[in-house]
Amino acid sequence: MSQHLASIVWQRGEQVFSDNQYSRAHEWQFDGGLRVPASSAPSSVPLPMSVAENVDPEEAVVAALASCHMLFFLAFACKKGYIVDQYEDHPVGTMEKNERNRLYLANIVLQPKVTFSGDNQPDQATITALHELSHDHCYIANSLKASVTIQPVV
């Protein structure tokens, strides 16, 4: 068992808070020293209270899922003797309302494009099986309520 820690820091500073016009910009701090500028999504809280350039929680969940899936895919491809030269994904998360009329991340589509080299080239069925195995083992996928669709780019 392991724990994964982060610090989330927001400060009001000189802003008025009671008018609901305060900045949603904040910072994520990780144990290795990385600091990531974060904010609410502009679709949730309009500009200028949100900061479009910063990472929002919804994007972070989508990126975490795609990253976790990729790491398992690379590990399983390596174990099968395939050489992966490049793995690129442009995942898309979609917000919808649930049965309680609350927004949630309902669907995430992964769109991985994998480039292999060497004599041992997987066929499409093997690539699909590697993606299915990766999805089944992905910690983030196993933690989400959202449906996940994998649409490999060929």
C-alpha positions as CSV (number, residue, x, y, z in Angstrom):
1,M,0.0,0.0,0.0
2,S,1.2,3.5,-0.7
3,Q,0.1,7.1,-0.1
4,H,0.4,9.9,-2.6
5,L,0.5,13.4,-1.2
6,A,0.0,16.9,-2.6
7,S,-0.5,20.4,-1.2
8,I,-3.1,22.8,-2.5
9,V,-2.5,26.4,-1.7
10,W,-4.8,29.4,-2.3
11,Q,-4.5,32.8,-0.7
12,R,-6.9,35.7,-0.8
13,G,-4.3,38.4,-0.5
14,E,-5.9,41.9,-1.0
15,Q,-8.9,40.6,-2.9
16,V,-12.5,41.2,-1.7
17,F,-13.9,37.7,-1.0
18,S,-17.6,38.5,-0.2
19,D,-18.4,39.7,-3.8
20,N,-17.6,36.2,-5.3
21,Q,-15.2,37.9,-7.8
22,Y,-12.0,36.5,-6.2
23,S,-9.4,34.7,-8.2
24,R,-9.6,30.9,-8.3
25,A,-5.9,30.7,-9.2
26,H,-4.0,28.5,-6.8
27,E,-1.0,26.2,-6.7
28,W,-0.5,22.5,-6.5
29,Q,2.7,21.5,-4.7
30,F,4.2,18.0,-5.0
31,D,6.7,16.2,-2.8
32,G,9.5,16.4,-5.4
33,G,9.3,20.2,-5.4
34,L,7.3,20.7,-8.5
35,R,4.8,23.5,-8.3
36,V,1.9,23.6,-10.8
37,P,-0.3,26.7,-11.3
38,A,-3.9,25.6,-11.1
39,S,-7.3,27.2,-11.4
40,S,-10.9,26.4,-11.8
41,A,-11.9,25.7,-15.4
42,P,-13.2,28.8,-17.3
43,S,-16.3,26.7,-18.1
44,S,-17.0,26.5,-14.4
45,V,-16.0,29.9,-13.2
46,P,-15.8,32.6,-15.9
47,L,-12.7,34.6,-16.7
48,P,-11.0,36.6,-15.2
49,M,-11.7,34.7,-11.9
50,S,-10.3,31.6,-13.6
51,V,-7.0,31.5,-15.2
52,A,-7.2,29.7,-18.6
53,E,-3.5,29.0,-18.8
54,N,-3.4,27.1,-15.5
55,V,-4.3,23.4,-15.1
56,D,-7.8,22.8,-13.9
57,P,-8.9,19.7,-11.9
58,E,-10.9,18.3,-14.8
59,E,-7.8,18.5,-17.1
60,A,-5.7,16.9,-14.4
61,V,-8.0,13.9,-14.1
62,V,-8.0,13.4,-17.9
63,A,-4.1,13.7,-18.0
64,A,-3.7,11.4,-15.0
65,L,-5.8,8.7,-16.7
66,A,-4.0,9.0,-20.0
67,S,-0.6,9.0,-18.2
68,C,-1.5,5.9,-16.1
69,H,-2.8,4.1,-19.2
70,M,0.4,4.9,-21.1
71,L,2.7,3.7,-18.4
72,F,1.0,0.4,-18.2
73,F,0.9,0.1,-22.0
74,L,4.7,0.7,-22.2
75,A,5.3,-1.8,-19.4
76,F,3.2,-4.5,-21.1
77,A,4.6,-3.8,-24.6
78,C,8.1,-4.1,-23.2
79,K,7.3,-7.4,-21.5
80,K,6.0,-8.8,-24.8
81,G,9.3,-7.8,-26.6
82,Y,8.0,-4.8,-28.6
83,I,10.0,-1.7,-28.9
84,V,8.0,1.5,-28.5
85,D,9.6,4.6,-30.0
86,Q,6.8,7.1,-29.3
87,Y,3.5,7.2,-27.6
88,E,1.3,10.2,-28.0
89,D,-2.2,10.8,-26.7
90,H,-4.7,13.6,-26.9
91,P,-7.4,12.6,-24.5
92,V,-10.7,14.4,-24.2
93,G,-12.9,14.5,-21.1
94,T,-16.6,15.4,-21.4
95,M,-18.6,16.9,-18.5
96,E,-22.3,16.0,-18.3
97,K,-25.1,16.1,-15.7
98,N,-25.8,13.0,-13.7
99,E,-29.2,11.8,-12.4
100,R,-29.0,14.3,-9.6
101,N,-28.4,17.1,-12.1
102,R,-24.8,17.6,-10.9
103,L,-21.9,18.0,-13.4
104,Y,-19.4,15.2,-13.4
105,L,-16.7,14.0,-15.7
106,A,-18.9,11.5,-17.6
107,N,-16.6,10.2,-20.4
108,I,-13.0,10.3,-21.2
109,V,-11.7,9.2,-24.6
110,L,-8.1,8.2,-25.0
111,Q,-6.6,8.6,-28.5
112,P,-3.2,7.0,-28.2
113,K,-0.9,6.8,-31.2
114,V,1.9,4.4,-30.7
115,T,5.0,4.0,-33.0
116,F,6.9,0.8,-32.8
117,S,10.3,-0.2,-34.3
118,G,12.3,-3.3,-34.8
119,D,11.5,-6.7,-36.4
120,N,8.8,-7.6,-33.8
121,Q,5.8,-5.5,-34.8
122,P,2.5,-6.1,-33.1
123,D,-0.6,-6.5,-35.3
124,Q,-3.8,-4.4,-34.6
125,A,-5.3,-7.2,-32.5
126,T,-2.2,-7.3,-30.2
127,I,-2.2,-3.5,-29.9
128,T,-5.9,-3.6,-28.9
129,A,-5.2,-6.4,-26.4
130,L,-2.3,-4.3,-24.9
131,H,-4.7,-1.3,-24.5
132,E,-7.4,-3.5,-22.9
133,L,-4.8,-5.0,-20.5
134,S,-3.5,-1.5,-19.7
135,H,-6.9,-0.2,-19.0
136,D,-7.8,-3.1,-16.8
137,H,-4.6,-2.5,-14.7
138,C,-4.7,1.3,-14.6
139,Y,-5.1,2.6,-11.1
140,I,-6.8,5.8,-12.2
141,A,-9.2,4.0,-14.5
142,N,-10.1,1.7,-11.6
143,S,-10.8,4.8,-9.5
144,L,-13.1,6.7,-11.8
145,K,-16.9,6.8,-12.3
146,A,-16.4,8.1,-15.8
147,S,-16.6,5.7,-18.7
148,V,-13.4,5.4,-20.6
149,T,-13.2,4.7,-24.3
150,I,-9.9,3.9,-26.0
151,Q,-9.7,4.8,-29.7
152,P,-6.1,4.1,-30.9
153,V,-5.0,6.3,-33.8
154,V,-3.5,4.2,-36.5
